[in-house]
Each structure stands twice: as structure tokens, then as C-alpha cells.
């Protein structure tokens, strides 16, 4: 069997969209989301991405301090 080295550079997390969860949510919640303006949905999404970025940064700092 041939040994292949796979570079992890360029590998990114898959993009998950809100629409991907609609079938899992209550129909009233889905309707409320759909009635929310695109600008508000984008703002909320950007806030979530910022929180994820901040949490990842905190994890990296804690990991560095634990070395």
C-alpha cells in the first residue's frame, strides 16, 4: 500500500448555513427566521463568527500557556 502524505494546509472547516438546520427546527422558528431581514441575519451570523474567532484565540492562548 502506497503511503501518501496529505498536507493540512488549505483544509478549511465546511461552511454551514442556517438553511441547513431548517428541517431540524420547529416550523414557527423557521418562519420567524425567514421573516427576519437579510441584514439582521447577516449581522447575527457575523457576531457568531466573531465569537468563534475569539474563542479559538482564547483556546490558543490557554494551550500556549499550558506548554
C-alpha positions in Angstrom: 0.0 0.0 0.0 1.4 3.4 -1.0 1.9 5.9 1.8 0.6 9.3 0.9 1.3 12.4 2.9 -1.6 14.8 3.0 -0.9 18.4 3.7 -3.3 20.0 6.2 -2.6 23.4 4.6 -5.6 24.7 2.8 -8.1 22.5 4.5 -10.9 24.5 6.0 -14.0 23.8 8.0 -17.1 23.2 5.9 -19.4 26.2 5.6 -22.6 25.5 7.4 -25.6 27.7 6.5 -28.6 28.4 8.7 -30.8 26.9 5.9 -29.1 23.5 6.6 -30.9 23.4 10.0 -34.4 24.3 9.0 -35.6 20.7 8.8 -34.4 20.2 12.4 -36.2 23.3 13.8 -39.8 23.9 14.7 -41.7 25.4 11.8 -42.6 28.5 13.8 -38.9 29.2 14.4 -38.1 28.6 10.7 -40.9 31.1 9.8 -39.6 33.7 12.2 -36.0 33.3 10.8 -37.3 33.6 7.2 -39.2 36.8 8.2 -36.0 38.3 9.7 -34.3 40.8 7.3 -31.2 39.6 5.5 -29.2 42.4 7.1 -30.2 41.2 10.6 -29.4 37.6 9.7 -26.0 38.7 8.4 -25.3 40.7 11.5 -26.2 37.8 13.7 -24.1 35.4 11.6 -21.1 37.8 11.7 -21.5 38.1 15.5 -21.4 34.3 15.8 -18.3 34.1 13.6 -16.6 36.8 15.7 -17.4 34.8 18.9 -16.0 31.6 17.3 -12.8 33.5 16.4 -12.5 34.9 19.9 -13.0 31.5 21.5 -10.4 29.9 19.2 -8.0 32.7 20.1 -8.6 32.1 23.8 -8.0 28.4 23.3 -4.8 29.0 21.5 -3.6 31.3 24.4 -4.5 28.7 27.0 -2.8 26.0 25.0 0.3 28.1 24.7 0.4 28.9 28.4 0.0 25.2 29.3 3.1 24.2 27.4 
